[in-house]
Amino acid sequence: MKKKFMSLRSIIAVPNGKTKICKTCGNTATQEALFNVGGDITVIERYCITCVTNVTARS
């Protein structure tokens, strides 16, 4: 599956909501990266502020 980076969006913290975890390091995620994987399918991956810089640098 080839992923093409599309955009980033911030995660809004919800009181008493489920904490989102960074895909790379396991810390609290603050950003969502959207990837197009073909057709009309979009994959959303969550990253912390440190790891998201690596995602955008690879794109």
PDB file with SEQRES, HELIX, SHEET and CRYST1 records, atoms N, CA, C and O in Angstrom:
SEQRES   1 A   59  MET LYS LYS LYS PHE MET SER LEU ARG SER ILE ILE ALA          
SEQRES   2 A   59  VAL PRO ASN GLY LYS THR LYS ILE CYS LYS THR CYS GLY          
SEQRES   3 A   59  ASN THR ALA THR GLN GLU ALA LEU PHE ASN VAL GLY GLY          
SEQRES   4 A   59  ASP ILE THR VAL ILE GLU ARG TYR CYS ILE THR CYS VAL          
SEQRES   5 A   59  THR ASN VAL THR ALA ARG SER                                  
HELIX    1 AA1 ILE A   49  ARG A   58  1                                  10    
SHEET    1 AA1 3 LYS A   4  SER A  10  0                                        
SHEET    2 AA1 3 GLN A  31  ASN A  36 -1                                        
SHEET    3 AA1 3 THR A  42  TYR A  47 -1                                        
CRYST1    1.000    1.000    1.000  90.00  90.00  90.00 P 1           1          
ATOM      1  N   MET A   1       0.842  -1.172   0.000  1.00  0.00           N  
ATOM      2  CA  MET A   1       0.000   0.000   0.000  1.00  0.00           C  
ATOM      3  C   MET A   1       0.887   1.234   0.000  1.00  0.00           C  
ATOM      4  O   MET A   1       1.662   1.435   0.936  1.00  0.00           O  
ATOM      5  N   LYS A   2       0.791   2.047  -1.012  1.00  0.00           N  
ATOM      6  CA  LYS A   2       1.558   3.282  -1.098  1.00  0.00           C  
ATOM      7  C   LYS A   2       0.706   4.423  -0.567  1.00  0.00           C  
ATOM      8  O   LYS A   2      -0.417   4.643  -1.021  1.00  0.00           O  
ATOM      9  N   LYS A   3       1.261   5.148   0.407  1.00  0.00           N  
ATOM     10  CA  LYS A   3       0.550   6.274   1.004  1.00  0.00           C  
ATOM     11  C   LYS A   3       1.114   7.575   0.467  1.00  0.00           C  
ATOM     12  O   LYS A   3       2.330   7.758   0.404  1.00  0.00           O  
ATOM     13  N   LYS A   4       0.221   8.478   0.081  1.00  0.00           N  
ATOM     14  CA  LYS A   4       0.629   9.806  -0.367  1.00  0.00           C  
ATOM     15  C   LYS A   4       0.140  10.822   0.665  1.00  0.00           C  
ATOM     16  O   LYS A   4      -1.063  10.953   0.893  1.00  0.00           O  
ATOM     17  N   PHE A   5       1.080  11.542   1.288  1.00  0.00           N  
ATOM     18  CA  PHE A   5       0.730  12.527   2.305  1.00  0.00           C  
ATOM     19  C   PHE A   5      -0.135  13.616   1.702  1.00  0.00           C  
ATOM     20  O   PHE A   5       0.162  14.136   0.626  1.00  0.00           O  
ATOM     21  N   MET A   6      -1.236  13.967   2.419  1.00  0.00           N  
ATOM     22  CA  MET A   6      -2.141  15.012   1.942  1.00  0.00           C  
ATOM     23  C   MET A   6      -2.072  16.255   2.821  1.00  0.00           C  
ATOM     24  O   MET A   6      -1.812  17.350   2.322  1.00  0.00           O  
ATOM     25  N   SER A   7      -2.304  16.097   4.132  1.00  0.00           N  
ATOM     26  CA  SER A   7      -2.333  17.271   4.998  1.00  0.00           C  
ATOM     27  C   SER A   7      -2.256  16.878   6.472  1.00  0.00           C  
ATOM     28  O   SER A   7      -2.308  15.702   6.833  1.00  0.00           O  
ATOM     29  N   LEU A   8      -2.129  17.908   7.306  1.00  0.00           N  
ATOM     30  CA  LEU A   8      -2.124  17.750   8.762  1.00  0.00           C  
ATOM     31  C   LEU A   8      -3.299  18.505   9.346  1.00  0.00           C  
ATOM     32  O   LEU A   8      -3.764  19.496   8.782  1.00  0.00           O  
ATOM     33  N   ARG A   9      -3.773  18.023  10.485  1.00  0.00           N  
ATOM     34  CA  ARG A   9      -4.764  18.774  11.244  1.00  0.00           C  
ATOM     35  C   ARG A   9      -4.523  18.519  12.729  1.00  0.00           C  
ATOM     36  O   ARG A   9      -4.066  17.446  13.125  1.00  0.00           O  
ATOM     37  N   SER A  10      -4.837  19.515  13.531  1.00  0.00           N  
ATOM     38  CA  SER A  10      -4.637  19.418  14.970  1.00  0.00           C  
ATOM     39  C   SER A  10      -5.726  18.569  15.593  1.00  0.00           C  
ATOM     40  O   SER A  10      -6.861  18.540  15.116  1.00  0.00           O  
ATOM     41  N   ILE A  11      -5.369  17.879  16.663  1.00  0.00           N  
ATOM     42  CA  ILE A  11      -6.338  17.109  17.438  1.00  0.00           C  
ATOM     43  C   ILE A  11      -6.851  18.012  18.549  1.00  0.00           C  
ATOM     44  O   ILE A  11      -6.068  18.592  19.301  1.00  0.00           O  
ATOM     45  N   ILE A  12      -8.143  18.125  18.644  1.00  0.00           N  
ATOM     46  CA  ILE A  12      -8.776  18.928  19.682  1.00  0.00           C  
ATOM     47  C   ILE A  12      -8.990  18.034  20.904  1.00  0.00           C  
ATOM     48  O   ILE A  12      -9.643  16.995  20.808  1.00  0.00           O  
ATOM     49  N   ALA A  13      -8.443  18.438  22.049  1.00  0.00           N  
ATOM     50  CA  ALA A  13      -8.615  17.660  23.276  1.00  0.00           C  
ATOM     51  C   ALA A  13     -10.048  17.788  23.781  1.00  0.00           C  
ATOM     52  O   ALA A  13     -10.583  18.892  23.879  1.00  0.00           O  
ATOM     53  N   VAL A  14     -10.654  16.668  24.095  1.00  0.00           N  
ATOM     54  CA  VAL A  14     -12.021  16.637  24.615  1.00  0.00           C  
ATOM     55  C   VAL A  14     -11.953  16.236  26.086  1.00  0.00           C  
ATOM     56  O   VAL A  14     -11.393  15.188  26.408  1.00  0.00           O  
ATOM     57  N   PRO A  15     -12.509  17.044  26.983  1.00  0.00           N  
ATOM     58  CA  PRO A  15     -12.500  16.679  28.404  1.00  0.00           C  
ATOM     59  C   PRO A  15     -13.141  15.304  28.614  1.00  0.00           C  
ATOM     60  O   PRO A  15     -14.209  15.015  28.074  1.00  0.00           O  
ATOM     61  N   ASN A  16     -12.482  14.476  29.394  1.00  0.00           N  
ATOM     62  CA  ASN A  16     -12.943  13.108  29.677  1.00  0.00           C  
ATOM     63  C   ASN A  16     -13.010  12.240  28.430  1.00  0.00           C  
ATOM     64  O   ASN A  16     -13.663  11.196  28.435  1.00  0.00           O  
ATOM     65  N   GLY A  17     -12.335  12.664  27.356  1.00  0.00           N  
ATOM     66  CA  GLY A  17     -12.319  11.881  26.128  1.00  0.00           C  
ATOM     67  C   GLY A  17     -11.142  10.924  26.113  1.00  0.00           C  
ATOM     68  O   GLY A  17     -10.261  11.004  26.968  1.00  0.00           O  
ATOM     69  N   LYS A  18     -11.125  10.040  25.169  1.00  0.00           N  
ATOM     70  CA  LYS A  18     -10.047   9.062  25.034  1.00  0.00           C  
ATOM     71  C   LYS A  18      -8.788   9.757  24.529  1.00  0.00           C  
ATOM     72  O   LYS A  18      -8.847  10.528  23.570  1.00  0.00           O  
ATOM     73  N   THR A  19      -7.654   9.492  25.163  1.00  0.00           N  
ATOM     74  CA  THR A  19      -6.377  10.075  24.754  1.00  0.00           C  
ATOM     75  C   THR A  19      -5.900   9.396  23.478  1.00  0.00           C  
ATOM     76  O   THR A  19      -5.896   8.169  23.383  1.00  0.00           O  
ATOM     77  N   LYS A  20      -5.502  10.192  22.510  1.00  0.00           N  
ATOM     78  CA  LYS A  20      -4.965   9.671  21.256  1.00  0.00           C  
ATOM     79  C   LYS A  20      -3.464   9.438  21.427  1.00  0.00           C  
ATOM     80  O   LYS A  20      -2.778  10.255  22.041  1.00  0.00           O  
ATOM     81  N   ILE A  21      -2.956   8.343  20.894  1.00  0.00           N  
ATOM     82  CA  ILE A  21      -1.566   7.942  21.069  1.00  0.00           C  
ATOM     83  C   ILE A  21      -0.803   8.067  19.752  1.00  0.00           C  
ATOM     84  O   ILE A  21      -1.322   7.733  18.687  1.00  0.00           O  
ATOM     85  N   CYS A  22       0.440   8.553  19.840  1.00  0.00           N  
ATOM     86  CA  CYS A  22       1.310   8.681  18.669  1.00  0.00           C  
ATOM     87  C   CYS A  22       1.635   7.299  18.107  1.00  0.00           C  
ATOM     88  O   CYS A  22       1.990   6.385  18.851  1.00  0.00           O  
ATOM     89  N   LYS A  23       1.512   7.159  16.809  1.00  0.00           N  
ATOM     90  CA  LYS A  23       1.791   5.892  16.131  1.00  0.00           C  
ATOM     91  C   LYS A  23       3.256   5.481  16.259  1.00  0.00           C  
ATOM     92  O   LYS A  23       3.561   4.289  16.291  1.00  0.00           O  
ATOM     93  N   THR A  24       4.158   6.447  16.331  1.00  0.00           N  
ATOM     94  CA  THR A  24       5.587   6.155  16.337  1.00  0.00           C  
ATOM     95  C   THR A  24       6.145   5.891  17.729  1.00  0.00           C  
ATOM     96  O   THR A  24       6.831   4.890  17.936  1.00  0.00           O  
ATOM     97  N   CYS A  25       5.861   6.778  18.694  1.00  0.00           N  
ATOM     98  CA  CYS A  25       6.539   6.689  19.995  1.00  0.00           C  
ATOM     99  C   CYS A  25       5.632   6.371  21.176  1.00  0.00           C  
ATOM    100  O   CYS A  25       6.132   6.033  22.249  1.00  0.00           O  
ATOM    101  N   GLY A  26       4.320   6.468  21.014  1.00  0.00           N  
ATOM    102  CA  GLY A  26       3.406   6.146  22.098  1.00  0.00           C  
ATOM    103  C   GLY A  26       3.064   7.306  23.024  1.00  0.00           C  
ATOM    104  O   GLY A  26       2.276   7.133  23.954  1.00  0.00           O  
ATOM    105  N   ASN A  27       3.635   8.479  22.792  1.00  0.00           N  
ATOM    106  CA  ASN A  27       3.267   9.663  23.580  1.00  0.00           C  
ATOM    107  C   ASN A  27       1.892  10.161  23.146  1.00  0.00           C  
ATOM    108  O   ASN A  27       1.304   9.629  22.205  1.00  0.00           O  
ATOM    109  N   THR A  28       1.385  11.173  23.825  1.00  0.00           N  
ATOM    110  CA  THR A  28       0.089  11.749  23.476  1.00  0.00           C  
ATOM    111  C   THR A  28       0.170  12.427  22.107  1.00  0.00           C  
ATOM    112  O   THR A  28       1.051  13.252  21.864  1.00  0.00           O  
ATOM    113  N   ALA A  29      -0.742  12.076  21.233  1.00  0.00           N  
ATOM    114  CA  ALA A  29      -0.770  12.644  19.880  1.00  0.00           C  
ATOM    115  C   ALA A  29      -1.415  14.015  19.890  1.00  0.00           C  
ATOM    116  O   ALA A  29      -2.382  14.255  20.613  1.00  0.00           O  
ATOM    117  N   THR A  30      -0.874  14.914  19.080  1.00  0.00           N  
ATOM    118  CA  THR A  30      -1.415  16.264  18.954  1.00  0.00           C  
ATOM    119  C   THR A  30      -1.787  16.606  17.513  1.00  0.00           C  
ATOM    120  O   THR A  30      -2.432  17.624  17.263  1.00  0.00           O  
ATOM    121  N   GLN A  31      -1.383  15.760  16.566  1.00  0.00           N  
ATOM    122  CA  GLN A  31      -1.627  16.024  15.150  1.00  0.00           C  
ATOM    123  C   GLN A  31      -2.134  14.763  14.463  1.00  0.00           C  
ATOM    124  O   GLN A  31      -1.771  13.648  14.837  1.00  0.00           O  
ATOM    125  N   GLU A  32      -2.982  14.956  13.449  1.00  0.00           N  
ATOM    126  CA  GLU A  32      -3.418  13.861  12.598  1.00  0.00           C  
ATOM    127  C   GLU A  32      -2.876  14.111  11.198  1.00  0.00           C  
ATOM    128  O   GLU A  32      -3.033  15.199  10.645  1.00  0.00           O  
ATOM    129  N   ALA A  33      -2.241  13.098  10.635  1.00  0.00           N  
ATOM    130  CA  ALA A  33      -1.734  13.173   9.268  1.00  0.00           C  
ATOM    131  C   ALA A  33      -2.689  12.390   8.370  1.00  0.00           C  
ATOM    132  O   ALA A  33      -3.033  11.247   8.670  1.00  0.00           O  
ATOM    133  N   LEU A  34      -3.111  13.002   7.280  1.00  0.00           N  
ATOM    134  CA  LEU A  34      -4.022  12.360   6.337  1.00  0.00           C  
ATOM    135  C   LEU A  34      -3.237  11.913   5.117  1.00  0.00           C  
ATOM    136  O   LEU A  34      -2.449  12.674   4.555  1.00  0.00           O  
ATOM    137  N   PHE A  35      -3.466  10.653   4.711  1.00  0.00           N  
ATOM    138  CA  PHE A  35      -2.789  10.064   3.569  1.00  0.00           C  
ATOM    139  C   PHE A  35      -3.815   9.506   2.603  1.00  0.00           C  
ATOM    140  O   PHE A  35      -4.803   8.903   3.022  1.00  0.00           O  
ATOM    141  N   ASN A  36      -3.585   9.704   1.304  1.00  0.00           N  
ATOM    142  CA  ASN A  36      -4.404   9.107   0.261  1.00  0.00           C  
ATOM    143  C   ASN A  36      -3.753   7.778  -0.101  1.00  0.00           C  
ATOM    144  O   ASN A  36      -2.558   7.726  -0.392  1.00  0.00           O  
ATOM    145  N   VAL A  37      -4.544   6.695  -0.083  1.00  0.00           N  
ATOM    146  CA  VAL A  37      -4.003   5.383  -0.430  1.00  0.00           C  
ATOM    147  C   VAL A  37      -4.618   4.831  -1.709  1.00  0.00           C  
ATOM    148  O   VAL A  37      -4.494   3.643  -2.006  1.00  0.00           O  
ATOM    149  N   GLY A  38      -5.267   5.684  -2.449  1.00  0.00           N  
ATOM    150  CA  GLY A  38      -5.836   5.265  -3.723  1.00  0.00           C  
ATOM    151  C   GLY A  38      -7.350   5.289  -3.698  1.00  0.00           C  
ATOM    152  O   GLY A  38      -7.969   5.106  -2.650  1.00  0.00           O  
ATOM    153  N   GLY A  39      -7.929   5.512  -4.838  1.00  0.00           N  
ATOM    154  CA  GLY A  39      -9.381   5.598  -4.917  1.00  0.00           C  
ATOM    155  C   GLY A  39      -9.878   6.743  -4.052  1.00  0.00           C  
ATOM    156  O   GLY A  39      -9.330   7.845  -4.088  1.00  0.00           O  
ATOM    157  N   ASP A  40     -10.900   6.482  -3.289  1.00  0.00           N  
ATOM    158  CA  ASP A  40     -11.453   7.486  -2.384  1.00  0.00           C  
ATOM    159  C   ASP A  40     -11.124   7.156  -0.934  1.00  0.00           C  
ATOM    160  O   ASP A  40     -11.863   7.541  -0.028  1.00  0.00           O  
ATOM    161  N   ILE A  41     -10.032   6.453  -0.709  1.00  0.00           N  
ATOM    162  CA  ILE A  41      -9.673   6.008   0.639  1.00  0.00           C  
ATOM    163  C   ILE A  41      -8.627   6.930   1.237  1.00  0.00           C  
ATOM    164  O   ILE A  41      -7.591   7.193   0.627  1.00  0.00           O  
ATOM    165  N   THR A  42      -8.911   7.424   2.451  1.00  0.00           N  
ATOM    166  CA  THR A  42      -7.982   8.267   3.205  1.00  0.00           C  
ATOM    167  C   THR A  42      -7.660   7.574   4.516  1.00  0.00           C  
ATOM    168  O   THR A  42      -8.561   7.131   5.228  1.00  0.00           O  
ATOM    169  N   VAL A  43      -6.380   7.479   4.834  1.00  0.00           N  
ATOM    170  CA  VAL A  43      -5.928   6.894   6.101  1.00  0.00           C  
ATOM    171  C   VAL A  43      -5.520   8.043   7.014  1.00  0.00           C  
ATOM    172  O   VAL A  43      -4.830   8.970   6.590  1.00  0.00           O  
ATOM    173  N   ILE A  44      -5.957   7.974   8.281  1.00  0.00           N  
ATOM    174  CA  ILE A  44      -5.591   8.972   9.276  1.00  0.00           C  
ATOM    175  C   ILE A  44      -4.662   8.323  10.287  1.00  0.00           C  
ATOM    176  O   ILE A  44      -5.004   7.308  10.892  1.00  0.00           O  
ATOM    177  N   GLU A  45      -3.479   8.915  10.468  1.00  0.00           N  
ATOM    178  CA  GLU A  45      -2.523   8.438  11.459  1.00  0.00           C  
ATOM    179  C   GLU A  45      -2.245   9.564  12.438  1.00  0.00           C  
ATOM    180  O   GLU A  45      -2.146  10.726  12.041  1.00  0.00           O  
ATOM    181  N   ARG A  46      -2.118   9.228  13.714  1.00  0.00           N  
ATOM    182  CA  ARG A  46      -1.924  10.239  14.760  1.00  0.00           C  
ATOM    183  C   ARG A  46      -0.466  10.246  15.223  1.00  0.00           C  
ATOM    184  O   ARG A  46       0.159   9.200  15.396  1.00  0.00           O  
ATOM    185  N   TYR A  47       0.059  11.477  15.422  1.00  0.00           N  
ATOM    186  CA  TYR A  47       1.452  11.659  15.819  1.00  0.00           C  
ATOM    187  C   TYR A  47       1.576  12.756  16.868  1.00  0.00           C  
ATOM    188  O   TYR A  47       0.742  13.658  16.942  1.00  0.00           O  
ATOM    189  N   CYS A  48       2.643  12.667  17.689  1.00  0.00           N  
ATOM    190  CA  CYS A  48       2.971  13.760  18.608  1.00  0.00           C  
ATOM    191  C   CYS A  48       3.682  14.852  17.809  1.00  0.00           C  
ATOM    192  O   CYS A  48       4.025  14.651  16.644  1.00  0.00           O  
ATOM    193  N   ILE A  49       3.898  15.988  18.429  1.00  0.00           N  
ATOM    194  CA  ILE A  49       4.498  17.133  17.723  1.00  0.00           C  
ATOM    195  C   ILE A  49       5.921  16.823  17.255  1.00  0.00           C  
ATOM    196  O   ILE A  49       6.355  17.337  16.225  1.00  0.00           O  
ATOM    197  N   THR A  50       6.646  15.993  17.997  1.00  0.00           N  
ATOM    198  CA  THR A  50       8.018  15.644  17.611  1.00  0.00           C  
ATOM    199  C   THR A  50       8.041  14.715  16.404  1.00  0.00           C  
ATOM    200  O   THR A  50       8.788  14.949  15.454  1.00  0.00           O  
ATOM    201  N   CYS A  51       7.231  13.671  16.434  1.00  0.00           N  
ATOM    202  CA  CYS A  51       7.244  12.672  15.352  1.00  0.00           C  
ATOM    203  C   CYS A  51       6.600  13.173  14.060  1.00  0.00           C  
ATOM    204  O   CYS A  51       6.947  12.696  12.979  1.00  0.00           O  
ATOM    205  N   VAL A  52       5.673  14.121  14.150  1.00  0.00           N  
ATOM    206  CA  VAL A  52       4.995  14.591  12.946  1.00  0.00           C  
ATOM    207  C   VAL A  52       5.982  15.316  12.027  1.00  0.00           C  
ATOM    208  O   VAL A  52       5.767  15.350  10.816  1.00  0.00           O  
ATOM    209  N   THR A  53       7.039  15.888  12.562  1.00  0.00           N  
ATOM    210  CA  THR A  53       8.022  16.549  11.707  1.00  0.00           C  
ATOM    211  C   THR A  53       8.715  15.537  10.799  1.00  0.00           C  
ATOM    212  O   THR A  53       9.078  15.871   9.671  1.00  0.00           O  
ATOM    213  N   ASN A  54       8.902  14.313  11.272  1.00  0.00           N  
ATOM    214  CA  ASN A  54       9.491  13.261  10.434  1.00  0.00           C  
ATOM    215  C   ASN A  54       8.543  12.840   9.313  1.00  0.00           C  
ATOM    216  O   ASN A  54       8.988  12.537   8.206  1.00  0.00           O  
ATOM    217  N   VAL A  55       7.261  12.820   9.590  1.00  0.00           N  
ATOM    218  CA  VAL A  55       6.268  12.451   8.597  1.00  0.00           C  
ATOM    219  C   VAL A  55       6.233  13.465   7.470  1.00  0.00           C  
ATOM    220  O   VAL A  55       6.226  13.093   6.297  1.00  0.00           O  
ATOM    221  N   THR A  56       6.212  14.745   7.819  1.00  0.00           N  
ATOM    222  CA  THR A  56       6.153  15.782   6.794  1.00  0.00           C  
ATOM    223  C   THR A  56       7.473  15.893   6.034  1.00  0.00           C  
ATOM    224  O   THR A  56       7.471  16.276   4.865  1.00  0.00           O  
ATOM    225  N   ALA A  57       8.592  15.569   6.667  1.00  0.00           N  
ATOM    226  CA  ALA A  57       9.886  15.623   5.994  1.00  0.00           C  
ATOM    227  C   ALA A  57      10.030  14.519   4.943  1.00  0.00           C  
ATOM    228  O   ALA A  57      10.703  14.715   3.931  1.00  0.00           O  
ATOM    229  N   ARG A  58       9.403  13.364   5.175  1.00  0.00           N  
ATOM    230  CA  ARG A  58       9.472  12.255   4.224  1.00  0.00           C  
ATOM    231  C   ARG A  58       8.604  12.494   3.001  1.00  0.00           C  
ATOM    232  O   ARG A  58       8.815  11.863   1.965  1.00  0.00           O  
ATOM    233  N   SER A  59       7.637  13.389   3.098  1.00  0.00           N  
ATOM    234  CA  SER A  59       6.673  13.586   1.995  1.00  0.00           C  
ATOM    235  C   SER A  59       7.232  14.453   0.900  1.00  0.00           C  
ATOM    236  O   SER A  59       6.550  14.712  -0.092  1.00  0.00           O  
TER     237      SER A  59                                                      
END                                                                             
